[in-house]
Amino acid sequence: MAEPGGSKRIMRPGDEAPAGTPGTDEVVCPECEGAGELIGKPCIACNGTGMVNRRPENRESA
């Protein structure tokens, strides 16, 4: 999906929607708990960023 100006919205494997999608928030990755890695390797859910995009109703409560 392209944004105005030609840039693309990147989705990580754990994202439910592209960054900036109305009604979504960037939250700590539930797989790596924000560390960005699991057992010394980049987390595949967040691509090593420690964050994923979620719809509020799907966020895990702390």
Biotite code that builds the C-alpha atoms (Angstrom):
import biotite.structure as struc

atoms = struc.array([
    struc.Atom([0.000, 0.000, 0.000], chain_id="A", res_id=1, res_name="MET", atom_name="CA", element="C"),
    struc.Atom([1.562, 3.291, -1.052], chain_id="A", res_id=2, res_name="ALA", atom_name="CA", element="C"),
    struc.Atom([1.270, 6.543, 0.874], chain_id="A", res_id=3, res_name="GLU", atom_name="CA", element="C"),
    struc.Atom([1.206, 10.022, -0.675], chain_id="A", res_id=4, res_name="PRO", atom_name="CA", element="C"),
    struc.Atom([4.723, 10.902, -1.711], chain_id="A", res_id=5, res_name="GLY", atom_name="CA", element="C"),
    struc.Atom([5.542, 7.391, -2.859], chain_id="A", res_id=6, res_name="GLY", atom_name="CA", element="C"),
    struc.Atom([6.641, 5.796, 0.434], chain_id="A", res_id=7, res_name="SER", atom_name="CA", element="C"),
    struc.Atom([5.318, 2.355, 1.365], chain_id="A", res_id=8, res_name="LYS", atom_name="CA", element="C"),
    struc.Atom([3.782, 1.278, 4.631], chain_id="A", res_id=9, res_name="ARG", atom_name="CA", element="C"),
    struc.Atom([5.901, -1.588, 5.889], chain_id="A", res_id=10, res_name="ILE", atom_name="CA", element="C"),
    struc.Atom([4.248, -4.476, 7.718], chain_id="A", res_id=11, res_name="MET", atom_name="CA", element="C"),
    struc.Atom([6.138, -6.742, 10.083], chain_id="A", res_id=12, res_name="ARG", atom_name="CA", element="C"),
    struc.Atom([4.984, -10.368, 10.383], chain_id="A", res_id=13, res_name="PRO", atom_name="CA", element="C"),
    struc.Atom([3.285, -9.698, 13.747], chain_id="A", res_id=14, res_name="GLY", atom_name="CA", element="C"),
    struc.Atom([1.416, -6.599, 12.546], chain_id="A", res_id=15, res_name="ASP", atom_name="CA", element="C"),
    struc.Atom([-2.350, -6.661, 12.119], chain_id="A", res_id=16, res_name="GLU", atom_name="CA", element="C"),
    struc.Atom([-2.247, -3.547, 9.911], chain_id="A", res_id=17, res_name="ALA", atom_name="CA", element="C"),
    struc.Atom([0.344, -1.209, 8.332], chain_id="A", res_id=18, res_name="PRO", atom_name="CA", element="C"),
    struc.Atom([1.839, 1.527, 10.513], chain_id="A", res_id=19, res_name="ALA", atom_name="CA", element="C"),
    struc.Atom([-0.358, 4.590, 10.737], chain_id="A", res_id=20, res_name="GLY", atom_name="CA", element="C"),
    struc.Atom([-3.597, 2.759, 9.969], chain_id="A", res_id=21, res_name="THR", atom_name="CA", element="C"),
    struc.Atom([-6.447, 4.521, 11.787], chain_id="A", res_id=22, res_name="PRO", atom_name="CA", element="C"),
    struc.Atom([-7.622, 2.544, 14.802], chain_id="A", res_id=23, res_name="GLY", atom_name="CA", element="C"),
    struc.Atom([-4.312, 0.792, 15.421], chain_id="A", res_id=24, res_name="THR", atom_name="CA", element="C"),
    struc.Atom([-1.503, 1.398, 17.911], chain_id="A", res_id=25, res_name="ASP", atom_name="CA", element="C"),
    struc.Atom([2.138, 0.408, 18.010], chain_id="A", res_id=26, res_name="GLU", atom_name="CA", element="C"),
    struc.Atom([2.574, -1.846, 21.050], chain_id="A", res_id=27, res_name="VAL", atom_name="CA", element="C"),
    struc.Atom([5.313, -3.979, 22.588], chain_id="A", res_id=28, res_name="VAL", atom_name="CA", element="C"),
    struc.Atom([5.739, -7.241, 20.702], chain_id="A", res_id=29, res_name="CYS", atom_name="CA", element="C"),
    struc.Atom([4.076, -10.049, 22.653], chain_id="A", res_id=30, res_name="PRO", atom_name="CA", element="C"),
    struc.Atom([6.548, -12.638, 21.328], chain_id="A", res_id=31, res_name="GLU", atom_name="CA", element="C"),
    struc.Atom([9.832, -11.047, 22.476], chain_id="A", res_id=32, res_name="CYS", atom_name="CA", element="C"),
    struc.Atom([8.298, -8.665, 25.043], chain_id="A", res_id=33, res_name="GLU", atom_name="CA", element="C"),
    struc.Atom([9.987, -5.700, 23.375], chain_id="A", res_id=34, res_name="GLY", atom_name="CA", element="C"),
    struc.Atom([13.525, -7.105, 23.356], chain_id="A", res_id=35, res_name="ALA", atom_name="CA", element="C"),
    struc.Atom([13.582, -7.482, 19.578], chain_id="A", res_id=36, res_name="GLY", atom_name="CA", element="C"),
    struc.Atom([15.234, -10.886, 19.816], chain_id="A", res_id=37, res_name="GLU", atom_name="CA", element="C"),
    struc.Atom([14.625, -14.411, 21.019], chain_id="A", res_id=38, res_name="LEU", atom_name="CA", element="C"),
    struc.Atom([17.516, -16.671, 21.992], chain_id="A", res_id=39, res_name="ILE", atom_name="CA", element="C"),
    struc.Atom([20.010, -14.255, 20.433], chain_id="A", res_id=40, res_name="GLY", atom_name="CA", element="C"),
    struc.Atom([18.244, -14.033, 17.055], chain_id="A", res_id=41, res_name="LYS", atom_name="CA", element="C"),
    struc.Atom([15.967, -11.255, 15.720], chain_id="A", res_id=42, res_name="PRO", atom_name="CA", element="C"),
    struc.Atom([12.323, -11.828, 16.627], chain_id="A", res_id=43, res_name="CYS", atom_name="CA", element="C"),
    struc.Atom([10.360, -12.896, 13.543], chain_id="A", res_id=44, res_name="ILE", atom_name="CA", element="C"),
    struc.Atom([7.106, -11.321, 14.777], chain_id="A", res_id=45, res_name="ALA", atom_name="CA", element="C"),
    struc.Atom([8.506, -7.759, 14.950], chain_id="A", res_id=46, res_name="CYS", atom_name="CA", element="C"),
    struc.Atom([11.580, -8.091, 12.684], chain_id="A", res_id=47, res_name="ASN", atom_name="CA", element="C"),
    struc.Atom([13.770, -7.169, 15.641], chain_id="A", res_id=48, res_name="GLY", atom_name="CA", element="C"),
    struc.Atom([12.078, -3.828, 16.382], chain_id="A", res_id=49, res_name="THR", atom_name="CA", element="C"),
    struc.Atom([10.366, -4.923, 19.588], chain_id="A", res_id=50, res_name="GLY", atom_name="CA", element="C"),
    struc.Atom([7.090, -3.321, 18.445], chain_id="A", res_id=51, res_name="MET", atom_name="CA", element="C"),
    struc.Atom([4.053, -4.433, 16.397], chain_id="A", res_id=52, res_name="VAL", atom_name="CA", element="C"),
    struc.Atom([0.862, -2.698, 15.222], chain_id="A", res_id=53, res_name="ASN", atom_name="CA", element="C"),
    struc.Atom([-2.334, -3.930, 16.846], chain_id="A", res_id=54, res_name="ARG", atom_name="CA", element="C"),
    struc.Atom([-5.968, -2.997, 16.927], chain_id="A", res_id=55, res_name="ARG", atom_name="CA", element="C"),
    struc.Atom([-6.878, -1.946, 20.497], chain_id="A", res_id=56, res_name="PRO", atom_name="CA", element="C"),
    struc.Atom([-9.359, -4.802, 20.991], chain_id="A", res_id=57, res_name="GLU", atom_name="CA", element="C"),
    struc.Atom([-6.571, -7.329, 20.263], chain_id="A", res_id=58, res_name="ASN", atom_name="CA", element="C"),
    struc.Atom([-3.970, -5.966, 22.672], chain_id="A", res_id=59, res_name="ARG", atom_name="CA", element="C"),
    struc.Atom([-2.909, -8.262, 25.452], chain_id="A", res_id=60, res_name="GLU", atom_name="CA", element="C"),
    struc.Atom([-3.483, -6.762, 28.880], chain_id="A", res_id=61, res_name="SER", atom_name="CA", element="C"),
    struc.Atom([-0.493, -6.443, 31.154], chain_id="A", res_id=62, res_name="ALA", atom_name="CA", element="C"),
])
